[in-house]
Amino acid sequence: MKALSLLPVLALLSACAPTAQTQPTYTYEGEARFLLLPQKLRVTYTVNPGTHEARGEYRNLSSGDTFTLTGTQLPGPDGETLTAKIDPGDTPRLNASLLGFGISNVPLKASGTLSATITATRLSGTLRVNGLSYLVTLTRVR
């Protein structure tokens, strides 16, 4: 009988326990042109609904390169706005010299900034790398 009297108390306590919020996963694919060359891209990331923090990866399927994506996705008037840094991480670096002149510690892959508007079916915006901007329009993959 004692166990039955504790049941309502346990039910109330479990209702007060914090629950983990699910983080939606977004995946977009498509093609973009960089320096006149078409490149197939895939962007996959999750968004924390409490902090709006976006984390995931940016993949160039044409070259096989993978970059980390970190940023924020905030609500906006025309859809959600994603602002993210695309970072190659620890990448090989170029060190070369000729007759005492040269370059050192130059990364072979560049980081960039992705600014895009997210709708139900599209990610469209701009990827800025080394001072150049490229239009990016990707379609949502379910």
N, CA, C and O atoms as CSV, one atom per row, in Angstrom:
chain,resi,resn,atom,element,x,y,z
A,1,MET,N,N,0.810,-1.187,0.000
A,1,MET,CA,C,0.000,0.000,0.000
A,1,MET,C,C,0.858,1.257,0.000
A,1,MET,O,O,0.480,2.274,-0.580
A,2,LYS,N,N,2.026,1.182,0.660
A,2,LYS,CA,C,2.919,2.327,0.736
A,2,LYS,C,C,3.436,2.734,-0.645
A,2,LYS,O,O,3.575,3.920,-0.941
A,3,ALA,N,N,3.717,1.736,-1.483
A,3,ALA,CA,C,4.218,2.015,-2.832
A,3,ALA,C,C,3.180,2.741,-3.664
A,3,ALA,O,O,3.527,3.611,-4.463
A,4,LEU,N,N,1.922,2.403,-3.492
A,4,LEU,CA,C,0.864,3.059,-4.248
A,4,LEU,C,C,0.693,4.515,-3.840
A,4,LEU,O,O,0.321,5.342,-4.673
A,5,SER,N,N,0.953,4.844,-2.598
A,5,SER,CA,C,0.811,6.234,-2.162
A,5,SER,C,C,1.960,7.107,-2.667
A,5,SER,O,O,1.811,8.326,-2.749
A,6,LEU,N,N,3.089,6.511,-3.003
A,6,LEU,CA,C,4.229,7.269,-3.538
A,6,LEU,C,C,4.119,7.492,-5.041
A,6,LEU,O,O,4.804,8.356,-5.589
A,7,LEU,N,N,3.281,6.737,-5.701
A,7,LEU,CA,C,3.158,6.827,-7.154
A,7,LEU,C,C,2.789,8.224,-7.654
A,7,LEU,O,O,3.427,8.691,-8.598
A,8,PRO,N,N,1.797,8.928,-7.081
A,8,PRO,CA,C,1.495,10.281,-7.562
A,8,PRO,C,C,2.655,11.257,-7.340
A,8,PRO,O,O,2.881,12.146,-8.162
A,9,VAL,N,N,3.383,11.099,-6.245
A,9,VAL,CA,C,4.521,11.976,-5.972
A,9,VAL,C,C,5.624,11.745,-6.998
A,9,VAL,O,O,6.216,12.703,-7.497
A,10,LEU,N,N,5.901,10.496,-7.314
A,10,LEU,CA,C,6.920,10.190,-8.323
A,10,LEU,C,C,6.519,10.709,-9.701
A,10,LEU,O,O,7.367,11.187,-10.454
A,11,ALA,N,N,5.254,10.621,-10.028
A,11,ALA,CA,C,4.776,11.128,-11.321
A,11,ALA,C,C,4.956,12.638,-11.409
A,11,ALA,O,O,5.344,13.155,-12.456
A,12,LEU,N,N,4.681,13.346,-10.327
A,12,LEU,CA,C,4.867,14.798,-10.317
A,12,LEU,C,C,6.335,15.176,-10.423
A,12,LEU,O,O,6.679,16.121,-11.134
A,13,LEU,N,N,7.205,14.454,-9.728
A,13,LEU,CA,C,8.637,14.745,-9.791
A,13,LEU,C,C,9.208,14.475,-11.172
A,13,LEU,O,O,10.056,15.230,-11.649
A,14,SER,N,N,8.758,13.415,-11.818
A,14,SER,CA,C,9.274,13.116,-13.154
A,14,SER,C,C,8.800,14.147,-14.172
A,14,SER,O,O,9.482,14.388,-15.168
A,15,ALA,N,N,7.650,14.754,-13.937
A,15,ALA,CA,C,7.152,15.796,-14.842
A,15,ALA,C,C,7.995,17.052,-14.748
A,15,ALA,O,O,8.049,17.829,-15.701
A,16,CYS,N,N,8.660,17.267,-13.611
A,16,CYS,CA,C,9.486,18.457,-13.420
A,16,CYS,C,C,10.909,18.272,-13.928
A,16,CYS,O,O,11.653,19.246,-14.041
A,17,ALA,N,N,11.297,17.042,-14.236
A,17,ALA,CA,C,12.663,16.769,-14.683
A,17,ALA,C,C,12.884,17.396,-16.057
A,17,ALA,O,O,11.987,17.389,-16.900
A,18,PRO,N,N,14.091,17.941,-16.281
A,18,PRO,CA,C,14.367,18.537,-17.594
A,18,PRO,C,C,14.401,17.462,-18.677
A,18,PRO,O,O,14.882,16.351,-18.453
A,19,THR,N,N,13.890,17.807,-19.832
A,19,THR,CA,C,13.909,16.878,-20.959
A,19,THR,C,C,14.878,17.407,-22.000
A,19,THR,O,O,15.039,18.617,-22.160
A,20,ALA,N,N,15.512,16.498,-22.696
A,20,ALA,CA,C,16.446,16.889,-23.746
A,20,ALA,C,C,15.655,17.327,-24.975
A,20,ALA,O,O,14.766,16.613,-25.438
A,21,GLN,N,N,15.987,18.509,-25.497
A,21,GLN,CA,C,15.331,18.973,-26.710
A,21,GLN,C,C,16.027,18.335,-27.910
A,21,GLN,O,O,17.254,18.257,-27.960
A,22,THR,N,N,15.241,17.889,-28.858
A,22,THR,CA,C,15.840,17.326,-30.055
A,22,THR,C,C,16.373,18.446,-30.928
A,22,THR,O,O,15.746,19.494,-31.082
A,23,GLN,N,N,17.525,18.204,-31.488
A,23,GLN,CA,C,18.135,19.199,-32.367
A,23,GLN,C,C,17.849,18.804,-33.806
A,23,GLN,O,O,18.273,17.737,-34.250
A,24,PRO,N,N,17.137,19.648,-34.539
A,24,PRO,CA,C,16.834,19.304,-35.930
A,24,PRO,C,C,18.107,19.231,-36.769
A,24,PRO,O,O,19.027,20.032,-36.602
A,25,THR,N,N,18.139,18.260,-37.668
A,25,THR,CA,C,19.268,18.111,-38.586
A,25,THR,C,C,18.835,18.605,-39.957
A,25,THR,O,O,17.782,18.221,-40.464
A,26,TYR,N,N,19.653,19.452,-40.545
A,26,TYR,CA,C,19.394,20.005,-41.874
A,26,TYR,C,C,20.453,19.467,-42.827
A,26,TYR,O,O,21.637,19.441,-42.494
A,27,THR,N,N,20.026,19.037,-44.016
A,27,THR,CA,C,20.953,18.596,-45.057
A,27,THR,C,C,20.515,19.233,-46.369
A,27,THR,O,O,19.354,19.136,-46.766
A,28,TYR,N,N,21.458,19.880,-47.031
A,28,TYR,CA,C,21.206,20.536,-48.316
A,28,TYR,C,C,22.284,20.096,-49.291
A,28,TYR,O,O,23.444,19.940,-48.910
A,29,GLU,N,N,21.901,19.891,-50.569
A,29,GLU,CA,C,22.847,19.517,-51.618
A,29,GLU,C,C,22.573,20.328,-52.868
A,29,GLU,O,O,21.465,20.819,-53.088
A,30,GLY,N,N,23.611,20.457,-53.683
A,30,GLY,CA,C,23.453,21.138,-54.957
A,30,GLY,C,C,24.797,21.467,-55.555
A,30,GLY,O,O,25.834,20.979,-55.104
A,31,GLU,N,N,24.767,22.305,-56.583
A,31,GLU,CA,C,25.982,22.725,-57.270
A,31,GLU,C,C,26.161,24.221,-57.162
A,31,GLU,O,O,25.194,24.982,-57.137
A,32,ALA,N,N,27.427,24.633,-57.096
A,32,ALA,CA,C,27.778,26.051,-57.113
A,32,ALA,C,C,29.013,26.198,-57.994
A,32,ALA,O,O,29.759,25.239,-58.192
A,33,ARG,N,N,29.222,27.383,-58.514
A,33,ARG,CA,C,30.402,27.644,-59.358
A,33,ARG,C,C,31.419,28.446,-58.564
A,33,ARG,O,O,31.113,29.506,-58.018
A,34,PHE,N,N,32.636,27.918,-58.512
A,34,PHE,CA,C,33.759,28.600,-57.876
A,34,PHE,C,C,34.846,28.747,-58.924
A,34,PHE,O,O,35.355,27.756,-59.449
A,35,LEU,N,N,35.199,29.991,-59.227
A,35,LEU,CA,C,36.192,30.275,-60.261
A,35,LEU,C,C,35.861,29.547,-61.565
A,35,LEU,O,O,36.731,28.936,-62.186
A,36,LEU,N,N,34.586,29.621,-61.970
A,36,LEU,CA,C,34.038,29.060,-63.205
A,36,LEU,C,C,33.947,27.540,-63.219
A,36,LEU,O,O,33.518,26.972,-64.224
A,37,LEU,N,N,34.332,26.862,-62.147
A,37,LEU,CA,C,34.245,25.412,-62.088
A,37,LEU,C,C,33.040,24.990,-61.257
A,37,LEU,O,O,32.895,25.428,-60.116
A,38,PRO,N,N,32.171,24.141,-61.817
A,38,PRO,CA,C,31.030,23.670,-61.027
A,38,PRO,C,C,31.513,22.699,-59.939
A,38,PRO,O,O,32.350,21.832,-60.193
A,39,GLN,N,N,30.981,22.859,-58.747
A,39,GLN,CA,C,31.341,22.008,-57.616
A,39,GLN,C,C,30.064,21.483,-56.974
A,39,GLN,O,O,29.129,22.250,-56.744
A,40,LYS,N,N,30.013,20.194,-56.686
A,40,LYS,CA,C,28.865,19.605,-55.998
A,40,LYS,C,C,29.109,19.713,-54.501
A,40,LYS,O,O,30.163,19.314,-54.007
A,41,LEU,N,N,28.117,20.261,-53.772
A,41,LEU,CA,C,28.263,20.549,-52.344
A,41,LEU,C,C,27.197,19.845,-51.520
A,41,LEU,O,O,26.102,19.555,-52.003
A,42,ARG,N,N,27.542,19.576,-50.267
A,42,ARG,CA,C,26.569,19.088,-49.282
A,42,ARG,C,C,26.857,19.786,-47.962
A,42,ARG,O,O,27.994,19.810,-47.491
A,43,VAL,N,N,25.806,20.356,-47.372
A,43,VAL,CA,C,25.901,21.008,-46.071
A,43,VAL,C,C,24.969,20.244,-45.127
A,43,VAL,O,O,23.776,20.111,-45.399
A,44,THR,N,N,25.520,19.744,-44.017
A,44,THR,CA,C,24.741,19.019,-43.018
A,44,THR,C,C,25.058,19.605,-41.659
A,44,THR,O,O,26.226,19.720,-41.286
A,45,TYR,N,N,24.019,19.979,-40.908
A,45,TYR,CA,C,24.254,20.574,-39.594
A,45,TYR,C,C,23.030,20.415,-38.702
A,45,TYR,O,O,21.927,20.139,-39.175
A,46,THR,N,N,23.246,20.593,-37.414
A,46,THR,CA,C,22.154,20.588,-36.444
A,46,THR,C,C,22.069,21.969,-35.816
A,46,THR,O,O,23.048,22.716,-35.794
A,47,VAL,N,N,20.884,22.302,-35.302
A,47,VAL,CA,C,20.669,23.588,-34.652
A,47,VAL,C,C,20.114,23.334,-33.255
A,47,VAL,O,O,19.127,22.617,-33.092
A,48,ASN,N,N,20.753,23.923,-32.255
A,48,ASN,CA,C,20.264,23.861,-30.889
A,48,ASN,C,C,19.103,24.847,-30.784
A,48,ASN,O,O,19.312,26.047,-30.964
A,49,PRO,N,N,17.873,24.377,-30.496
A,49,PRO,CA,C,16.724,25.286,-30.477
A,49,PRO,C,C,16.789,26.335,-29.363
A,49,PRO,O,O,16.162,27.388,-29.482
A,50,GLY,N,N,17.517,26.075,-28.304
A,50,GLY,CA,C,17.607,27.035,-27.207
A,50,GLY,C,C,18.594,28.151,-27.471
A,50,GLY,O,O,18.331,29.307,-27.139
A,51,THR,N,N,19.742,27.812,-28.070
A,51,THR,CA,C,20.802,28.809,-28.293
A,51,THR,C,C,20.929,29.245,-29.745
A,51,THR,O,O,21.643,30.202,-30.042
A,52,HIS,N,N,20.245,28.555,-30.653
A,52,HIS,CA,C,20.300,28.811,-32.106
A,52,HIS,C,C,21.684,28.509,-32.683
A,52,HIS,O,O,21.992,28.936,-33.795
A,53,GLU,N,N,22.517,27.782,-31.943
A,53,GLU,CA,C,23.858,27.444,-32.407
A,53,GLU,C,C,23.784,26.342,-33.463
A,53,GLU,O,O,23.131,25.318,-33.261
A,54,ALA,N,N,24.463,26.564,-34.589
A,54,ALA,CA,C,24.519,25.591,-35.683
A,54,ALA,C,C,25.900,24.953,-35.692
A,54,ALA,O,O,26.912,25.644,-35.579
A,55,ARG,N,N,25.938,23.620,-35.829
A,55,ARG,CA,C,27.200,22.879,-35.901
A,55,ARG,C,C,27.042,21.741,-36.904
A,55,ARG,O,O,26.015,21.062,-36.931
A,56,GLY,N,N,28.061,21.541,-37.721
A,56,GLY,CA,C,27.995,20.445,-38.677
A,56,GLY,C,C,29.178,20.450,-39.612
A,56,GLY,O,O,30.297,20.790,-39.228
A,57,GLU,N,N,28.911,20.062,-40.866
A,57,GLU,CA,C,29.993,20.011,-41.839
A,57,GLU,C,C,29.554,20.523,-43.204
A,57,GLU,O,O,28.384,20.460,-43.582
A,58,TYR,N,N,30.530,21.023,-43.912
A,58,TYR,CA,C,30.385,21.513,-45.282
A,58,TYR,C,C,31.291,20.608,-46.103
A,58,TYR,O,O,32.493,20.536,-45.846
A,59,ARG,N,N,30.722,19.912,-47.093
A,59,ARG,CA,C,31.516,18.986,-47.897
A,59,ARG,C,C,31.485,19.397,-49.353
A,59,ARG,O,O,30.425,19.673,-49.913
A,60,ASN,N,N,32.651,19.435,-49.955
A,60,ASN,CA,C,32.773,19.608,-51.393
A,60,ASN,C,C,32.869,18.198,-51.957
A,60,ASN,O,O,33.929,17.575,-51.903
A,61,LEU,N,N,31.765,17.696,-52.498
A,61,LEU,CA,C,31.724,16.322,-52.991
A,61,LEU,C,C,32.573,16.147,-54.248
A,61,LEU,O,O,32.994,15.033,-54.556
A,62,SER,N,N,32.826,17.224,-54.970
A,62,SER,CA,C,33.651,17.142,-56.178
A,62,SER,C,C,35.116,16.900,-55.840
A,62,SER,O,O,35.785,16.109,-56.506
A,63,SER,N,N,35.621,17.576,-54.805
A,63,SER,CA,C,37.034,17.427,-54.441
A,63,SER,C,C,37.243,16.459,-53.284
A,63,SER,O,O,38.355,15.979,-53.070
A,64,GLY,N,N,36.173,16.169,-52.530
A,64,GLY,CA,C,36.306,15.289,-51.372
A,64,GLY,C,C,36.716,16.012,-50.100
A,64,GLY,O,O,36.943,15.372,-49.074
A,65,ASP,N,N,36.815,17.331,-50.151
A,65,ASP,CA,C,37.225,18.105,-48.975
A,65,ASP,C,C,36.062,18.262,-48.004
A,65,ASP,O,O,34.917,18.461,-48.411
A,66,THR,N,N,36.375,18.168,-46.708
A,66,THR,CA,C,35.373,18.344,-45.651
A,66,THR,C,C,35.826,19.467,-44.736
A,66,THR,O,O,36.993,19.533,-44.349
A,67,PHE,N,N,34.896,20.353,-44.390
A,67,PHE,CA,C,35.159,21.493,-43.527
A,67,PHE,C,C,34.169,21.458,-42.365
A,67,PHE,O,O,33.088,20.884,-42.495
A,68,THR,N,N,34.524,22.063,-41.237
A,68,THR,CA,C,33.572,22.177,-40.132
A,68,THR,C,C,32.751,23.445,-40.335
A,68,THR,O,O,33.239,24.442,-40.867
A,69,LEU,N,N,31.506,23.387,-39.904
A,69,LEU,CA,C,30.586,24.520,-39.997
A,69,LEU,C,C,30.152,24.861,-38.578
A,69,LEU,O,O,29.634,24.002,-37.865
A,70,THR,N,N,30.358,26.109,-38.161
A,70,THR,CA,C,29.896,26.588,-36.856
A,70,THR,C,C,29.316,27.977,-37.025
A,70,THR,O,O,29.883,28.816,-37.724
A,71,GLY,N,N,28.180,28.216,-36.377
A,71,GLY,CA,C,27.557,29.529,-36.491
A,71,GLY,C,C,26.233,29.576,-35.780
A,71,GLY,O,O,26.021,28.891,-34.779
A,72,THR,N,N,25.329,30.403,-36.312
A,72,THR,CA,C,23.996,30.549,-35.734
A,72,THR,C,C,22.946,30.522,-36.838
A,72,THR,O,O,23.209,30.901,-37.979
A,73,GLN,N,N,21.748,30.065,-36.470
A,73,GLN,CA,C,20.602,30.109,-37.372
A,73,GLN,C,C,19.466,30.778,-36.609
A,73,GLN,O,O,18.923,30.224,-35.654
A,74,LEU,N,N,19.122,31.982,-37.053
A,74,LEU,CA,C,18.118,32.793,-36.365
A,74,LEU,C,C,16.886,32.995,-37.232
A,74,LEU,O,O,16.988,33.016,-38.459
A,75,PRO,N,N,15.706,33.146,-36.600
A,75,PRO,CA,C,14.488,33.415,-37.374
A,75,PRO,C,C,14.570,34.782,-38.049
A,75,PRO,O,O,15.126,35.726,-37.488
A,76,GLY,N,N,14.017,34.880,-39.244
A,76,GLY,CA,C,14.007,36.146,-39.969
A,76,GLY,C,C,12.697,36.305,-40.719
A,76,GLY,O,O,11.871,35.392,-40.717
A,77,PRO,N,N,12.491,37.452,-41.362
A,77,PRO,CA,C,11.221,37.711,-42.044
A,77,PRO,C,C,10.999,36.831,-43.280
A,77,PRO,O,O,9.855,36.511,-43.600
A,78,ASP,N,N,12.059,36.438,-43.973
A,78,ASP,CA,C,11.924,35.640,-45.203
A,78,ASP,C,C,12.336,34.190,-45.011
A,78,ASP,O,O,12.537,33.477,-45.994
A,79,GLY,N,N,12.463,33.743,-43.788
A,79,GLY,CA,C,12.955,32.407,-43.478
A,79,GLY,C,C,14.001,32.551,-42.383
A,79,GLY,O,O,14.171,33.628,-41.812
A,80,GLU,N,N,14.682,31.483,-42.103
A,80,GLU,CA,C,15.727,31.551,-41.081
A,80,GLU,C,C,17.033,31.994,-41.722
A,80,GLU,O,O,17.285,31.714,-42.894
A,81,THR,N,N,17.860,32.686,-40.947
A,81,THR,CA,C,19.127,33.204,-41.456
A,81,THR,C,C,20.271,32.433,-40.829
A,81,THR,O,O,20.433,32.417,-39.608
A,82,LEU,N,N,21.064,31.792,-41.681
A,82,LEU,CA,C,22.238,31.043,-41.243
A,82,LEU,C,C,23.479,31.885,-41.509
A,82,LEU,O,O,23.705,32.339,-42.631
A,83,THR,N,N,24.275,32.086,-40.475
A,83,THR,CA,C,25.571,32.741,-40.612
A,83,THR,C,C,26.588,31.804,-39.991
A,83,THR,O,O,26.536,31.542,-38.790
A,84,ALA,N,N,27.521,31.292,-40.802
A,84,ALA,CA,C,28.427,30.265,-40.306
A,84,ALA,C,C,29.829,30.426,-40.862
A,84,ALA,O,O,30.030,30.889,-41.985
A,85,LYS,N,N,30.788,30.031,-40.044
A,85,LYS,CA,C,32.183,29.975,-40.475
A,85,LYS,C,C,32.449,28.570,-40.997
A,85,LYS,O,O,32.092,27.580,-40.358
A,86,ILE,N,N,33.072,28.496,-42.153
A,86,ILE,CA,C,33.465,27.237,-42.759
A,86,ILE,C,C,34.982,27.139,-42.565
A,86,ILE,O,O,35.735,27.953,-43.101
A,87,ASP,N,N,35.423,26.142,-41.801
A,87,ASP,CA,C,36.826,26.073,-41.393
A,87,ASP,C,C,37.439,24.733,-41.805
A,87,ASP,O,O,36.859,23.681,-41.533
A,88,PRO,N,N,38.609,24.761,-42.460
A,88,PRO,CA,C,39.231,23.503,-42.870
A,88,PRO,C,C,39.868,22.731,-41.717
A,88,PRO,O,O,40.270,21.580,-41.890
A,89,GLY,N,N,39.960,23.353,-40.550
A,89,GLY,CA,C,40.593,22.680,-39.412
A,89,GLY,C,C,42.100,22.643,-39.569
A,89,GLY,O,O,42.705,23.574,-40.100
A,90,ASP,N,N,42.689,21.577,-39.112
A,90,ASP,CA,C,44.141,21.420,-39.190
A,90,ASP,C,C,44.489,20.908,-40.580
A,90,ASP,O,O,44.394,19.710,-40.847
A,91,THR,N,N,44.887,21.803,-41.451
A,91,THR,CA,C,45.155,21.475,-42.844
A,91,THR,C,C,46.652,21.574,-43.136
A,91,THR,O,O,47.362,22.315,-42.455
A,92,PRO,N,N,47.147,20.833,-44.145
A,92,PRO,CA,C,48.559,20.973,-44.511
A,92,PRO,C,C,48.883,22.420,-44.901
A,92,PRO,O,O,48.025,23.155,-45.390
A,93,ARG,N,N,50.124,22.801,-44.674
A,93,ARG,CA,C,50.552,24.172,-44.960
A,93,ARG,C,C,51.720,24.153,-45.934
A,93,ARG,O,O,52.520,23.217,-45.958
A,94,LEU,N,N,51.796,25.200,-46.729
A,94,LEU,CA,C,52.828,25.327,-47.742
A,94,LEU,C,C,54.008,26.110,-47.194
A,94,LEU,O,O,53.838,27.189,-46.627
A,95,ASN,N,N,55.203,25.563,-47.367
A,95,ASN,CA,C,56.456,26.230,-47.018
A,95,ASN,C,C,57.385,26.080,-48.218
A,95,ASN,O,O,57.765,24.962,-48.566
A,96,ALA,N,N,57.749,27.175,-48.846
A,96,ALA,CA,C,58.612,27.106,-50.027
A,96,ALA,C,C,59.519,28.328,-50.081
A,96,ALA,O,O,59.142,29.420,-49.655
A,97,SER,N,N,60.721,28.122,-50.612
A,97,SER,CA,C,61.620,29.264,-50.792
A,97,SER,C,C,62.502,29.024,-52.008
A,97,SER,O,O,62.785,27.888,-52.389
A,98,LEU,N,N,62.927,30.137,-52.605
A,98,LEU,CA,C,63.823,30.095,-53.750
A,98,LEU,C,C,64.785,31.259,-53.609
A,98,LEU,O,O,64.366,32.416,-53.594
A,99,LEU,N,N,66.072,30.958,-53.507
A,99,LEU,CA,C,67.118,31.967,-53.358
A,99,LEU,C,C,66.867,32.883,-52.152
A,99,LEU,O,O,67.112,34.087,-52.217
A,100,GLY,N,N,66.385,32.311,-51.075
A,100,GLY,CA,C,66.184,33.082,-49.851
A,100,GLY,C,C,64.859,33.800,-49.748
A,100,GLY,O,O,64.540,34.353,-48.695
A,101,PHE,N,N,64.087,33.808,-50.804
A,101,PHE,CA,C,62.754,34.419,-50.757
A,101,PHE,C,C,61.715,33.307,-50.773
A,101,PHE,O,O,61.871,32.296,-51.458
A,102,GLY,N,N,60.666,33.512,-50.013
A,102,GLY,CA,C,59.674,32.447,-50.032
A,102,GLY,C,C,58.462,32.742,-49.192
A,102,GLY,O,O,58.247,33.852,-48.705
A,103,ILE,N,N,57.690,31.710,-49.045
A,103,ILE,CA,C,56.483,31.780,-48.241
A,103,ILE,C,C,56.538,30.653,-47.221
A,103,ILE,O,O,57.144,29.607,-47.454
A,104,SER,N,N,55.907,30.885,-46.114
A,104,SER,CA,C,55.883,29.831,-45.108
A,104,SER,C,C,54.566,29.831,-44.354
A,104,SER,O,O,53.951,30.873,-44.128
A,105,ASN,N,N,54.157,28.641,-43.977
A,105,ASN,CA,C,52.982,28.436,-43.141
A,105,ASN,C,C,51.680,28.932,-43.778
A,105,ASN,O,O,50.803,29.432,-43.073
A,106,VAL,N,N,51.545,28.800,-45.095
A,106,VAL,CA,C,50.333,29.210,-45.803
A,106,VAL,C,C,49.424,27.982,-45.927
A,106,VAL,O,O,49.837,26.978,-46.506
A,107,PRO,N,N,48.181,28.039,-45.389
A,107,PRO,CA,C,47.300,26.873,-45.475
A,107,PRO,C,C,46.899,26.584,-46.917
A,107,PRO,O,O,46.673,27.503,-47.704
A,108,LEU,N,N,46.814,25.287,-47.257
A,108,LEU,CA,C,46.426,24.899,-48.615
A,108,LEU,C,C,44.923,25.005,-48.848
A,108,LEU,O,O,44.476,25.081,-49.992
A,109,LYS,N,N,44.143,25.011,-47.771
A,109,LYS,CA,C,42.697,25.202,-47.869
A,109,LYS,C,C,42.332,26.461,-47.106
A,109,LYS,O,O,42.870,26.725,-46.031
A,110,ALA,N,N,41.415,27.236,-47.666
A,110,ALA,CA,C,41.015,28.493,-47.034
A,110,ALA,C,C,39.703,28.333,-46.276
A,110,ALA,O,O,38.848,27.525,-46.640
A,111,SER,N,N,39.565,29.115,-45.222
A,111,SER,CA,C,38.283,29.155,-44.508
A,111,SER,C,C,37.391,30.184,-45.195
A,111,SER,O,O,37.852,30.971,-46.021
A,112,GLY,N,N,36.117,30.165,-44.845
A,112,GLY,CA,C,35.175,31.091,-45.463
A,112,GLY,C,C,34.012,31.380,-44.545
A,112,GLY,O,O,33.933,30.862,-43.431
A,113,THR,N,N,33.100,32.222,-45.033
A,113,THR,CA,C,31.898,32.571,-44.283
A,113,THR,C,C,30.689,32.328,-45.176
A,113,THR,O,O,30.632,32.798,-46.312
A,114,LEU,N,N,29.720,31.582,-44.640
A,114,LEU,CA,C,28.486,31.303,-45.355
A,114,LEU,C,C,27.372,32.124,-44.733
A,114,LEU,O,O,27.121,32.030,-43.531
A,115,SER,N,N,26.705,32.928,-45.544
A,115,SER,CA,C,25.537,33.707,-45.117
A,115,SER,C,C,24.393,33.297,-46.023
A,115,SER,O,O,24.451,33.498,-47.236
A,116,ALA,N,N,23.338,32.714,-45.428
A,116,ALA,CA,C,22.271,32.168,-46.262
A,116,ALA,C,C,20.912,32.312,-45.592
A,116,ALA,O,O,20.802,32.433,-44.372
A,117,THR,N,N,19.887,32.295,-46.427
A,117,THR,CA,C,18.508,32.258,-45.959
A,117,THR,C,C,17.997,30.839,-46.157
A,117,THR,O,O,18.168,30.239,-47.218
A,118,ILE,N,N,17.361,30.313,-45.103
A,118,ILE,CA,C,16.860,28.944,-45.116
A,118,ILE,C,C,15.338,28.993,-45.220
A,118,ILE,O,O,14.674,29.652,-44.421
A,119,THR,N,N,14.794,28.290,-46.212
A,119,THR,CA,C,13.346,28.116,-46.306
A,119,THR,C,C,13.062,26.625,-46.155
A,119,THR,O,O,13.970,25.851,-45.856
A,120,ALA,N,N,11.828,26.222,-46.356
A,120,ALA,CA,C,11.457,24.818,-46.183
A,120,ALA,C,C,12.221,23.899,-47.132
A,120,ALA,O,O,12.480,22.743,-46.796
A,121,THR,N,N,12.585,24.402,-48.318
A,121,THR,CA,C,13.216,23.529,-49.317
A,121,THR,C,C,14.569,24.016,-49.828
A,121,THR,O,O,15.226,23.297,-50.580
A,122,ARG,N,N,15.008,25.230,-49.438
A,122,ARG,CA,C,16.241,25.783,-50.023
A,122,ARG,C,C,17.134,26.474,-49.013
A,122,ARG,O,O,16.680,27.029,-48.013
A,123,LEU,N,N,18.420,26.418,-49.314
A,123,LEU,CA,C,19.442,27.229,-48.657
A,123,LEU,C,C,20.018,28.090,-49.775
A,123,LEU,O,O,20.621,27.560,-50.708
A,124,SER,N,N,19.845,29.391,-49.699
A,124,SER,CA,C,20.385,30.257,-50.741
A,124,SER,C,C,21.080,31.447,-50.097
A,124,SER,O,O,20.546,32.108,-49.205
A,125,GLY,N,N,22.287,31.692,-50.583
A,125,GLY,CA,C,23.063,32.778,-50.010
A,125,GLY,C,C,24.410,32.925,-50.679
A,125,GLY,O,O,24.567,32.668,-51.873
A,126,THR,N,N,25.386,33.346,-49.877
A,126,THR,CA,C,26.717,33.663,-50.388
A,126,THR,C,C,27.789,32.995,-49.539
A,126,THR,O,O,27.726,33.010,-48.309
A,127,LEU,N,N,28.770,32.412,-50.209
A,127,LEU,CA,C,29.960,31.894,-49.543
A,127,LEU,C,C,31.106,32.831,-49.895
A,127,LEU,O,O,31.417,33.035,-51.068
A,128,ARG,N,N,31.732,33.397,-48.867
A,128,ARG,CA,C,32.834,34.339,-49.072
A,128,ARG,C,C,34.145,33.663,-48.677
A,128,ARG,O,O,34.322,33.248,-47.532
A,129,VAL,N,N,35.076,33.556,-49.656
A,129,VAL,CA,C,36.367,32.917,-49.447
A,129,VAL,C,C,37.452,33.810,-50.049
A,129,VAL,O,O,37.372,34.195,-51.215
A,130,ASN,N,N,38.451,34.130,-49.257
A,130,ASN,CA,C,39.586,34.949,-49.725
A,130,ASN,C,C,39.136,36.236,-50.419
A,130,ASN,O,O,39.717,36.631,-51.430
A,131,GLY,N,N,38.116,36.884,-49.886
A,131,GLY,CA,C,37.653,38.154,-50.425
A,131,GLY,C,C,36.738,38.039,-51.632
A,131,GLY,O,O,36.245,39.052,-52.128
A,132,LEU,N,N,36.502,36.826,-52.113
A,132,LEU,CA,C,35.610,36.627,-53.257
A,132,LEU,C,C,34.303,36.017,-52.772
A,132,LEU,O,O,34.303,35.167,-51.883
A,133,SER,N,N,33.183,36.452,-53.357
A,133,SER,CA,C,31.868,35.937,-52.981
A,133,SER,C,C,31.323,35.057,-54.093
A,133,SER,O,O,31.438,35.375,-55.277
A,134,TYR,N,N,30.724,33.936,-53.681
A,134,TYR,CA,C,30.145,32.981,-54.617
A,134,TYR,C,C,28.697,32.723,-54.204
A,134,TYR,O,O,28.403,32.523,-53.025
A,135,LEU,N,N,27.799,32.729,-55.186
A,135,LEU,CA,C,26.402,32.442,-54.901
A,135,LEU,C,C,26.228,30.946,-54.691
A,135,LEU,O,O,26.778,30.137,-55.438
A,136,VAL,N,N,25.467,30.587,-53.681
A,136,VAL,CA,C,25.221,29.185,-53.353
A,136,VAL,C,C,23.711,28.999,-53.205
A,136,VAL,O,O,23.066,29.699,-52.425
A,137,THR,N,N,23.150,28.046,-53.965
A,137,THR,CA,C,21.746,27.674,-53.816
A,137,THR,C,C,21.694,26.166,-53.754
A,137,THR,O,O,22.026,25.483,-54.723
A,138,LEU,N,N,21.272,25.641,-52.604
A,138,LEU,CA,C,21.220,24.200,-52.378
A,138,LEU,C,C,19.781,23.797,-52.048
A,138,LEU,O,O,19.010,24.600,-51.523
A,139,THR,N,N,19.431,22.558,-52.358
A,139,THR,CA,C,18.094,22.032,-52.124
A,139,THR,C,C,18.105,21.104,-50.931
A,139,THR,O,O,19.043,20.328,-50.747
A,140,ARG,N,N,17.067,21.180,-50.122
A,140,ARG,CA,C,16.986,20.352,-48.911
A,140,ARG,C,C,16.812,18.894,-49.277
A,140,ARG,O,O,16.036,18.549,-50.168
A,141,VAL,N,N,17.549,18.036,-48.573
A,141,VAL,CA,C,17.469,16.587,-48.739
A,141,VAL,C,C,16.783,16.050,-47.499
A,141,VAL,O,O,17.175,16.396,-46.384
A,142,ARG,N,N,15.792,15.232,-47.658
A,142,ARG,CA,C,15.049,14.689,-46.512
A,142,ARG,C,C,15.494,13.292,-46.209
A,142,ARG,O,O,14.982,12.670,-45.278
